[in-house]
Amino acid sequence: MVAQFLGLKLRLLANLFRRSPWQVVGIAVGLLYGLALAVGIVVVLVGLRSVGDAALVRDGMIVAGSLVVLGFFLVPLVFGVDDSMDPRAFAVLGIPNRRLSLGLAVSALLGVPAIVLTIVLLGTVVTWSRGVMETLLALVAAALLLATCTLAARVSRSIAAFLLATRRSREFTGILGVLLLVMISPLVILLLNVDWGRDGVAVLGGLGGILGWTPLGAGWSVPGDAATGQWGAAFLKLLIAAAVVYLLWLAWQALVAKMLVTPGREAQVRNYGGLGWFDRLPPNSVGAIAARSLTYWGRDSRYWVSLVMIPVVPVLAVIPLSIAGVPGEYLALLPVPLMCVFLGWATHNDVAFDSTAVWLHVVSGTRGTADRVGRLIPVLLVGIPLIGFGSAISIFLHGDWSVLPSMLGVSTSILLSGLGFSSFTSARFPYPATKPGDSPFSQPQSSDTTAALIQSLTFIGAILLSLPAIIMGLLGIFSDPVWHLPALFWGLGIGVSALVAGVWLGARTFERRGPEILASALRA
């Protein structure tokens, strides 16, 4: 039975080379890249055999290996990799669960990640071939690590088959993956700022000592502990690695049994009563467009993913600055203006998000002012409370309430200026955007530089227009607090003027270029 599963997996892999020539070229490049990477790592591992400091080699291998095991588990779970050997495909064949589980697990060894891992693990055996017992332990540990990674990937992929069957769930886990990267970014930045020449050995030893007793690093630590004379720890960690494989095997069998009797998950159909926002807003052109835009921002993943990502930006900006030594009272003033920059920029291509549905605006003779103002309502409903509450929290953390006028003025200027630019650019320069129903993380390619230019113009233009308010705010902080009130007045004046001008120009452009906008949507 195992041989039949291996033969089936080989035929599936061979079928990959029956696609179009360019797809075959891409597959071949991927295979060559994986093999070249594996060979390069093996060369390094062979070279490490002659390194005298076995403890340093062990700690480095534990840290790197733990990341490998974690990747085998997280990548299928976060990104929902398609499974060519899904257990549900064999449900009608009546194969016993244990035999089916074993066959599918062994067939997973025939894949680029597993083959690369096998080659690398053989390299670790060479690294630790410093004695008969060390070599034997390295072989056993390599086998356990291969089984751990293979079973972890199978378990993760099966869990993803339940959790990520619908498009919305895949988008949600994609966001979680991005947030996970944000959460570990402080650790990455700290590691990058370590003086490895002075403290590198201590940091690596501390990480290796912790990870070596976890399921992630126990198998990688076994031969290294044996090579450094810690035989008791080596055998204990070997037991941990074996227990991890056994638990993963039990979990894999249970998942296979569950999948054989469980159909694929389908998206739940939600029933909505009434007209939603259309019942709550005035029955005119502005109210109708605002209601539709609010519905988009609440239900369309292309919009709410942007909203979720906006608070992430300040985290990515503040953490490196804090590690670099910037005082916390100044860092507290950055998040709100940064979020306003991206919130004002979020609608710079809003017309393209309508896709071909924009024809309703064109044929109904919708006034440009109604279209421009209606699309701004959702952003203003988010932005105004953000500026109010966010500024209060920032100033509380900063500790000097005299800075509040500058914070309000700068944030308002940036947000309204960005919306003014977006009101014009979304009507005058729409470029291909993610289509309704597609993943928000995909972006169609543009044949020219229009997209990059429009994104830069909207993003940088709002900051440039707000420079007077920003400069006055900085003078108020570092020179004389008397500048804070002028920063507020200038920020409000610049922001309102930019918004009015952008809406006016965008409205005229929308009315004049309606057919061109529709033609652009059809081409996209």
C-alpha positions as CSV (number, residue, x, y, z in Angstrom):
1,M,0.0,0.0,0.0
2,V,2.8,2.4,0.8
3,A,4.5,1.7,-2.5
4,Q,1.2,2.5,-4.3
5,F,0.9,5.8,-2.5
6,L,4.5,6.6,-3.4
7,G,3.8,5.7,-7.0
8,L,0.8,7.9,-7.1
9,K,2.7,10.8,-5.6
10,L,5.4,10.3,-8.3
11,R,2.8,10.4,-11.0
12,L,1.4,13.6,-9.6
13,L,4.8,15.2,-9.5
14,A,5.5,14.1,-13.1
15,N,2.2,15.7,-14.2
16,L,3.6,19.0,-13.2
17,F,5.9,18.9,-16.2
18,R,3.0,18.5,-18.6
19,R,1.8,22.1,-18.1
20,S,2.6,25.1,-20.3
21,P,6.3,25.7,-21.2
22,W,6.6,28.7,-18.9
23,Q,5.1,26.9,-16.0
24,V,7.5,24.0,-16.5
25,V,10.4,26.5,-16.6
26,G,9.1,28.0,-13.3
27,I,8.9,24.5,-11.7
28,A,12.4,23.6,-12.9
29,V,13.8,26.8,-11.6
30,G,12.2,26.2,-8.2
31,L,13.6,22.7,-8.0
32,L,17.1,23.8,-9.0
33,Y,16.9,26.6,-6.4
34,G,15.9,24.2,-3.7
35,L,18.6,21.7,-4.6
36,A,21.3,24.5,-4.8
37,L,20.2,25.8,-1.4
38,A,20.4,22.3,0.1
39,V,23.9,21.7,-1.4
40,G,25.1,25.0,-0.1
41,I,23.9,24.3,3.4
42,V,25.4,20.8,3.3
43,V,28.8,22.3,2.4
44,V,28.6,24.6,5.4
45,L,27.6,21.7,7.7
46,V,30.5,19.6,6.4
47,G,32.8,22.5,7.2
48,L,31.4,22.8,10.7
49,R,32.7,19.3,11.4
50,S,36.2,20.7,11.9
51,V,35.2,23.5,14.2
52,G,36.6,22.9,17.6
53,D,33.8,24.8,19.6
54,A,31.1,22.1,19.5
55,A,28.9,24.0,21.9
56,L,28.7,27.0,19.6
57,V,27.9,24.8,16.6
58,R,25.2,23.0,18.6
59,D,23.6,26.3,19.7
60,G,23.5,27.7,16.2
61,M,22.1,24.6,14.8
62,I,19.4,24.4,17.5
63,V,18.2,28.0,16.7
64,A,18.2,27.5,13.0
65,G,16.6,24.1,13.2
66,S,13.9,25.3,15.5
67,L,12.9,27.9,12.8
68,V,12.8,25.1,10.2
69,V,10.4,23.0,12.3
70,L,8.3,26.0,13.1
71,G,8.1,26.9,9.3
72,F,7.0,23.3,8.4
73,F,4.0,23.8,10.8
74,L,3.1,27.4,10.2
75,V,3.4,27.8,6.4
76,P,0.6,25.4,5.5
77,L,-1.5,26.7,8.3
78,V,-1.2,30.4,7.5
79,F,-1.1,30.3,3.7
80,G,-3.4,27.3,3.1
81,V,-1.2,25.3,0.7
82,D,-3.2,23.0,-1.6
83,D,-2.9,19.3,-0.7
84,S,-2.6,17.0,-3.7
85,M,-2.9,14.0,-1.4
86,D,-6.0,15.0,0.6
87,P,-7.3,12.1,2.7
88,R,-10.9,12.9,1.7
89,A,-10.0,11.9,-1.9
90,F,-9.6,8.3,-0.6
91,A,-12.7,8.1,1.4
92,V,-14.6,5.9,-1.0
93,L,-11.8,3.3,-1.3
94,G,-12.4,1.7,2.2
95,I,-8.7,1.8,3.2
96,P,-8.1,1.2,6.9
97,N,-7.3,4.5,8.7
98,R,-3.9,3.4,10.0
99,R,-2.8,2.1,6.6
100,L,-4.0,5.3,4.9
101,S,-2.4,7.5,7.4
102,L,1.0,5.7,7.0
103,G,0.8,5.8,3.2
104,L,0.0,9.5,3.0
105,A,2.7,10.4,5.6
106,V,5.4,8.5,3.7
107,S,4.2,9.9,0.4
108,A,4.8,13.4,1.8
109,L,8.6,12.6,1.7
110,L,8.4,13.0,-2.1
111,G,8.3,16.7,-2.3
112,V,10.8,19.6,-2.7
113,P,10.7,20.7,1.0
114,A,11.1,17.2,2.3
115,I,13.9,16.3,-0.1
116,V,15.8,19.5,0.8
117,L,15.3,18.8,4.5
118,T,16.6,15.2,4.0
119,I,19.7,16.4,2.3
120,V,20.4,19.0,5.0
121,L,19.8,16.4,7.8
122,L,22.4,14.1,6.2
123,G,24.7,17.0,6.3
124,T,24.1,17.3,10.1
125,V,25.1,13.7,10.4
126,V,28.5,14.5,8.9
127,T,28.8,17.5,11.2
128,W,28.4,15.4,14.3
129,S,30.4,12.3,13.1
130,R,33.0,12.9,15.7
131,G,32.7,9.4,17.3
132,V,30.7,6.2,16.9
133,M,28.0,7.1,19.5
134,E,27.7,10.7,18.3
135,T,27.2,9.5,14.7
136,L,24.5,6.9,15.7
137,L,22.7,9.6,17.8
138,A,22.9,12.0,14.9
139,L,21.3,9.4,12.5
140,V,18.5,8.7,14.9
141,A,17.9,12.4,15.6
142,A,17.9,13.1,11.8
143,A,15.3,10.4,11.3
144,L,13.1,11.8,14.1
145,L,13.5,15.3,12.8
146,L,12.5,14.3,9.3
147,A,9.4,12.5,10.7
148,T,8.6,15.5,12.9
149,C,8.7,18.0,10.1
150,T,6.8,15.7,7.7
151,L,4.0,15.0,10.2
152,A,3.9,18.6,11.4
153,A,3.3,19.7,7.8
154,R,0.6,17.0,7.3
155,V,-1.1,17.9,10.5
156,S,-1.0,21.6,9.7
157,R,-2.2,21.1,6.2
158,S,-5.2,19.0,7.4
159,I,-6.1,21.7,10.0
160,A,-5.9,24.3,7.3
161,A,-8.2,22.1,5.1
162,F,-10.9,22.6,7.9
163,L,-10.1,26.2,8.8
164,L,-9.2,27.7,5.4
165,A,-11.8,26.2,3.1
166,T,-13.5,29.5,2.5
167,R,-12.0,32.6,1.0
168,R,-12.8,34.8,4.0
169,S,-11.0,32.4,6.4
170,R,-7.9,32.4,4.1
171,E,-7.9,36.2,4.1
172,F,-8.2,36.2,7.9
173,T,-5.3,33.8,8.4
174,G,-3.3,35.9,6.0
175,I,-3.9,38.9,8.2
176,L,-2.9,36.8,11.3
177,G,0.3,35.9,9.5
178,V,1.2,39.6,8.9
179,L,0.3,40.4,12.5
180,L,2.6,37.5,13.6
181,L,5.4,39.0,11.6
182,V,4.8,42.3,13.4
183,M,4.8,40.6,16.8
184,I,8.2,38.9,16.2
185,S,9.7,42.1,14.6
186,P,10.9,43.3,18.0
187,L,12.8,40.1,18.4
188,V,14.3,40.3,14.9
189,I,15.4,43.9,15.5
190,L,16.9,43.1,18.9
191,L,18.9,40.3,17.3
192,L,20.1,42.6,14.5
193,N,21.3,45.1,17.1
194,V,23.2,42.6,19.2
195,D,27.0,43.1,19.1
196,W,27.7,39.6,17.9
197,G,31.4,40.1,18.2
198,R,31.1,40.7,22.0
199,D,27.7,39.2,23.1
200,G,26.9,36.8,20.2
201,V,28.1,33.6,21.9
202,A,26.1,34.4,25.0
203,V,22.9,35.3,23.2
204,L,23.2,32.2,21.0
205,G,23.9,30.0,24.0
206,G,20.9,31.3,25.8
207,L,18.5,30.8,22.9
208,G,19.9,27.3,22.3
209,G,19.6,26.4,25.9
210,I,15.9,27.2,26.0
211,L,14.9,25.9,22.5
212,G,16.9,22.7,23.1
213,W,14.3,21.5,25.6
214,T,11.3,22.3,23.5
215,P,9.7,20.2,20.7
216,L,11.2,22.6,18.2
217,G,14.8,22.1,19.1
218,A,15.1,18.9,21.1
219,G,16.0,16.7,18.1
220,W,18.6,19.2,16.8
221,S,20.3,19.3,20.2
222,V,20.7,15.6,20.7
223,P,24.0,15.0,18.8
224,G,25.4,18.3,19.9
225,D,24.9,17.5,23.6
226,A,26.6,14.1,23.0
227,A,29.5,15.8,21.3
228,T,30.0,18.1,24.2
229,G,29.9,15.3,26.7
230,Q,26.3,15.9,28.1
231,W,25.1,12.3,27.5
232,G,22.3,12.5,30.0
233,A,20.8,15.6,28.4
234,A,21.3,14.0,25.0
235,F,19.2,10.9,25.8
236,L,16.5,12.9,27.6
237,K,16.1,15.2,24.6
238,L,16.1,12.1,22.4
239,L,13.1,10.9,24.4
240,I,11.4,14.3,23.9
241,A,12.0,14.2,20.2
242,A,10.5,10.6,20.0
243,A,7.5,11.7,22.1
244,V,6.9,14.6,19.7
245,V,6.9,12.2,16.7
246,Y,4.5,9.9,18.5
247,L,2.1,12.7,19.5
248,L,2.1,14.1,15.9
249,W,1.4,10.6,14.6
250,L,-1.6,10.2,16.9
251,A,-2.8,13.7,15.8
252,W,-2.4,12.8,12.2
253,Q,-4.3,9.6,12.5
254,A,-7.1,11.4,14.3
255,L,-7.3,14.1,11.6
256,V,-7.4,11.5,8.8
257,A,-10.2,9.6,10.6
258,K,-12.1,12.9,11.0
259,M,-11.5,14.0,7.4
260,L,-12.7,10.7,6.0
261,V,-16.2,11.3,7.4
262,T,-16.4,15.1,7.2
263,P,-17.2,16.9,4.0
264,G,-15.3,20.1,3.0
265,R,-16.3,23.2,4.8
266,E,-18.5,25.6,2.9
267,A,-19.0,29.3,3.4
268,Q,-22.0,30.1,5.5
269,V,-24.6,32.1,3.7
270,R,-25.6,35.1,5.8
271,N,-29.1,36.5,5.6
272,Y,-29.4,40.2,5.9
273,G,-32.7,42.0,6.8
274,G,-33.6,45.4,5.5
275,L,-31.4,47.7,3.5
276,G,-28.7,48.3,6.1
277,W,-27.0,51.7,5.7
278,F,-29.4,52.6,2.9
279,D,-32.2,52.7,5.5
280,R,-30.2,55.0,7.8
281,L,-28.8,57.6,5.5
282,P,-30.7,60.4,3.6
283,P,-32.4,59.2,0.3
284,N,-30.3,61.3,-2.0
285,S,-27.2,60.8,-4.2
286,V,-24.7,61.5,-1.4
287,G,-26.6,59.3,1.1
288,A,-26.8,56.4,-1.4
289,I,-23.1,56.5,-2.3
290,A,-22.1,56.9,1.3
291,A,-24.3,53.9,2.3
292,R,-22.8,51.8,-0.4
293,S,-19.3,52.9,0.6
294,L,-20.0,52.1,4.2
295,T,-21.2,48.6,3.2
296,Y,-18.0,48.1,1.2
297,W,-15.8,49.1,4.1
298,G,-17.7,46.7,6.4
299,R,-18.0,43.7,4.2
300,D,-15.4,43.9,1.4
301,S,-12.1,42.3,2.5
302,R,-10.2,44.7,0.2
303,Y,-11.3,47.6,2.5
304,W,-11.3,46.1,6.0
305,V,-7.9,44.5,5.4
306,S,-6.6,48.1,4.8
307,L,-8.2,49.2,8.1
308,V,-6.7,46.3,10.0
309,M,-3.2,47.0,8.6
310,I,-3.3,50.8,9.3
311,P,-2.6,50.4,13.1
312,V,0.2,48.0,12.3
313,V,2.2,50.7,10.5
314,P,3.0,52.8,13.6
315,V,4.3,49.6,15.4
316,L,6.7,48.9,12.6
317,A,7.9,52.5,12.7
318,V,8.1,53.0,16.5
319,I,9.9,49.8,17.5
320,P,13.1,50.4,15.5
321,L,13.2,54.0,16.7
322,S,12.7,52.9,20.3
323,I,15.6,50.4,20.0
324,A,17.7,53.2,18.4
325,G,17.3,55.2,21.6
326,V,14.6,57.8,20.7
327,P,12.9,58.9,24.0
328,G,9.5,57.4,24.6
329,E,7.8,60.8,25.1
330,Y,8.6,61.7,21.5
331,L,7.6,58.3,20.1
332,A,4.2,58.7,21.6
333,L,3.5,61.6,19.2
334,L,4.1,59.5,16.0
335,P,1.3,56.9,15.8
336,V,-1.7,59.2,15.1
337,P,-0.1,61.2,12.3
338,L,1.2,58.0,10.7
339,M,-2.2,56.4,10.8
340,C,-3.7,59.5,9.3
341,V,-1.2,59.4,6.4
342,F,-2.3,55.9,5.5
343,L,-6.0,56.5,6.2
344,G,-6.1,59.5,3.8
345,W,-4.1,57.5,1.3
346,A,-6.4,54.4,1.4
347,T,-9.0,55.9,-1.0
348,H,-6.5,57.1,-3.7
349,N,-7.8,54.4,-6.1
350,D,-11.3,54.0,-4.8
351,V,-13.1,54.3,-8.2
352,A,-11.1,51.3,-9.5
353,F,-12.3,49.2,-6.6
354,D,-15.8,49.5,-8.1
355,S,-14.6,47.7,-11.2
356,T,-17.3,47.6,-13.9
357,A,-20.0,48.6,-11.4
358,V,-19.0,52.2,-11.9
359,W,-21.2,52.2,-15.0
360,L,-24.1,52.9,-12.7
361,H,-22.6,56.2,-11.8
362,V,-21.9,57.1,-15.4
363,V,-25.3,56.2,-16.9
364,S,-27.4,57.6,-14.0
365,G,-25.8,61.0,-14.4
366,T,-24.5,61.1,-10.8
367,R,-23.0,64.5,-10.0
368,G,-19.3,64.4,-9.3
369,T,-19.7,66.2,-6.0
370,A,-22.1,63.5,-4.7
371,D,-19.7,60.8,-5.7
372,R,-16.7,62.4,-4.2
373,V,-18.3,63.4,-0.9
374,G,-20.2,60.0,-0.5
375,R,-16.9,58.1,-0.8
376,L,-15.3,60.2,1.9
377,I,-18.0,59.5,4.6
378,P,-16.6,56.1,5.8
379,V,-13.0,57.5,6.1
380,L,-14.2,60.6,8.0
381,L,-16.3,58.5,10.4
382,V,-13.1,56.6,11.2
383,G,-10.6,59.4,11.0
384,I,-12.3,62.0,13.2
385,P,-12.6,59.8,16.2
386,L,-9.1,58.5,15.6
387,I,-7.7,62.0,15.7
388,G,-9.8,63.0,18.8
389,F,-9.2,59.9,21.0
390,G,-5.8,59.0,19.5
391,S,-4.4,62.5,20.1
392,A,-5.6,62.5,23.7
393,I,-4.0,59.1,24.4
394,S,-0.7,60.2,22.7
395,I,-0.5,63.4,24.7
396,F,-1.3,61.5,27.9
397,L,1.7,59.3,27.1
398,H,3.8,62.2,26.1
399,G,3.1,64.0,29.4
400,D,2.7,67.6,28.1
401,W,-0.8,68.7,27.3
402,S,0.3,71.9,25.8
403,V,1.2,69.9,22.7
404,L,-2.4,68.8,22.1
405,P,-3.2,71.7,19.6
406,S,-0.2,70.8,17.5
407,M,-1.2,67.1,17.5
408,L,-4.7,67.9,16.4
409,G,-3.6,70.4,13.7
410,V,-0.9,68.1,12.2
411,S,-3.1,65.0,12.2
412,T,-6.1,66.8,10.7
413,S,-4.0,68.5,8.0
414,I,-2.5,65.2,7.0
415,L,-5.8,63.3,6.9
416,L,-7.8,65.9,5.1
417,S,-5.0,66.7,2.6
418,G,-4.7,63.0,1.8
419,L,-8.4,62.8,1.2
420,G,-8.2,65.8,-1.0
421,F,-5.5,64.3,-3.1
422,S,-7.3,61.0,-3.2
423,S,-10.6,62.6,-4.3
424,F,-8.8,63.9,-7.4
425,T,-6.4,61.0,-8.2
426,S,-9.1,58.3,-7.9
427,A,-11.1,60.0,-10.7
428,R,-8.3,61.2,-12.9
429,F,-5.8,58.4,-12.6
430,P,-7.5,55.1,-11.8
431,Y,-5.2,52.1,-12.3
432,P,-5.9,48.3,-12.2
433,A,-6.9,47.2,-8.7
434,T,-7.9,44.0,-7.0
435,K,-11.2,42.8,-8.4
436,P,-14.2,42.3,-6.2
437,G,-14.1,38.8,-4.7
438,D,-10.3,38.3,-5.2
439,S,-7.8,38.1,-2.4
440,P,-6.9,41.5,-0.9
441,F,-3.3,40.4,-0.9
442,S,-3.2,40.1,-4.7
443,Q,-2.5,43.1,-6.9
444,P,-2.8,43.0,-10.7
445,Q,0.3,44.2,-12.7
446,S,0.2,47.5,-14.4
447,S,1.9,48.0,-17.7
448,D,3.2,51.5,-17.0
449,T,4.4,53.6,-14.0
450,T,1.0,55.2,-13.4
451,A,0.3,53.2,-10.3
452,A,3.6,54.0,-8.6
453,L,3.4,57.7,-9.5
454,I,-0.2,58.1,-8.2
455,Q,0.6,56.2,-5.0
456,S,3.7,58.4,-4.4
457,L,1.8,61.6,-5.3
458,T,-1.0,60.9,-2.8
459,F,1.2,59.7,-0.1
460,I,3.9,62.4,-0.2
461,G,1.7,65.2,-1.3
462,A,-0.3,65.1,2.0
463,I,2.9,65.3,4.0
464,L,4.3,68.2,1.9
465,L,1.1,70.2,2.2
466,S,1.2,69.7,6.0
467,L,4.8,70.8,6.4
468,P,3.8,74.3,7.8
469,A,1.8,72.7,10.6
470,I,4.5,70.1,11.2
471,I,7.2,72.7,11.5
472,M,5.2,74.8,13.9
473,G,4.5,71.8,16.0
474,L,8.2,70.9,16.2
475,L,9.0,74.5,17.1
476,G,6.4,74.3,19.8
477,I,7.9,71.1,21.3
478,F,11.6,72.1,21.0
479,S,11.6,75.9,21.1
480,D,8.5,77.8,22.4
481,P,5.1,76.4,23.3
482,V,3.5,79.6,21.7
483,W,3.8,77.8,18.3
484,H,1.2,75.1,19.2
485,L,-1.9,77.3,18.5
486,P,-0.6,78.5,15.1
487,A,0.1,74.8,14.3
488,L,-3.6,74.0,15.1
489,F,-5.0,76.9,13.0
490,W,-2.6,76.3,10.0
491,G,-3.3,72.5,10.1
492,L,-7.1,73.0,10.1
493,G,-6.8,75.7,7.3
494,I,-4.5,73.6,5.1
495,G,-6.5,70.4,5.6
496,V,-10.0,72.0,4.9
497,S,-8.6,73.9,1.9
498,A,-7.0,70.8,0.4
499,L,-10.1,68.7,1.0
500,V,-12.4,71.3,-0.7
501,A,-10.0,71.8,-3.6
502,G,-9.6,68.0,-4.1
503,V,-13.3,67.4,-4.0
504,W,-14.0,70.2,-6.4
505,L,-11.3,69.1,-8.9
506,G,-12.3,65.4,-8.5
507,A,-16.0,66.2,-9.1
508,R,-15.3,68.1,-12.3
509,T,-12.9,65.3,-13.4
510,F,-15.5,62.6,-12.6
511,E,-18.2,64.3,-14.6
512,R,-16.0,65.0,-17.6
513,R,-14.2,61.6,-17.7
514,G,-17.1,59.3,-17.0
515,P,-16.7,57.3,-20.2
516,E,-12.9,57.1,-19.8
517,I,-13.3,55.8,-16.3
518,L,-15.7,53.1,-17.5
519,A,-13.4,52.2,-20.3
520,S,-10.5,51.9,-17.8
521,A,-12.6,49.6,-15.6
522,L,-13.4,47.4,-18.6
523,R,-9.7,47.1,-19.7
524,A,-8.7,46.2,-16.1
